[in-house]
């Protein structure tokens, strides 16, 4: 059985192992996980993920619950015996619909793995564009520290 945990600083009212197993069940039922499917499967008060959501429409609406579902899906990691962690579910676009897929399925499917790698590249490009638009406002010592931090972050790529 997989050992799920939430990323550092993230918590929900449901144990990470229960949430991970329930998302796996939803994946099997729908052949993919979307925020809409998560909400649909969580609406009943006795559902395992019900307490992960704000159901009061006075406090939050459907769009907020969609955000909560995305956050839940992207916050789970799988912890391996070696104490390493990997995202439990990876968000990729398949046939113009974004879906969360268990990471082991993504990385064992050549087409899905290519999509995931392309998403990583796009994230780097987004960061680069954002940095370029902000860098003129950074202090020199902040720019220097950021470059050091970035070199450290990508040295093992």
C-alpha positions, 0 to 999 in steps of 0.5 A: 500500500502506498504511503501518502502525505501532504506537502510541507505546510499543507493540511486537510481535515482528512488523513493523507492516506485516506485522501490518496486512496480515495483519489485513486478510486476516483481515478479508476471510476472516471479514468482520470481525476478532475476537480469536478469529479472530486467534488461530485464524489465528495458531496455526500456527508459520509464520503471520505473527502467531504470534510476537505471542502467548504460546503456552505454557499454563504462562505464559499461557492462552487468555484472555491470548491474547484480550487480546493479540489485542485489544491487537494490533488496537487498537495499529496505526495507518495513517500517511498521507503528511501524517504524520498517523495514524489507527487502522487498525482500529476496534472496533465492535459489530455484531449484538451481537458486537464486531469490529475493522473497517478504519477506512476501511470504518467511515468510508465506511459511514454506519451503522458511522460512527454506531456509532463516533461513539456509542462516542466519546461513550460514552468521554467519558461514562465519563471524566466519570463516572470524574472525578466519582468521583475529583475529591474526592480530587484536590489543587486544583492537580491539578484545575486542571491537569487542567482546563487539559489537558482544555480543550486536548485538546478545543478542536479538537472 
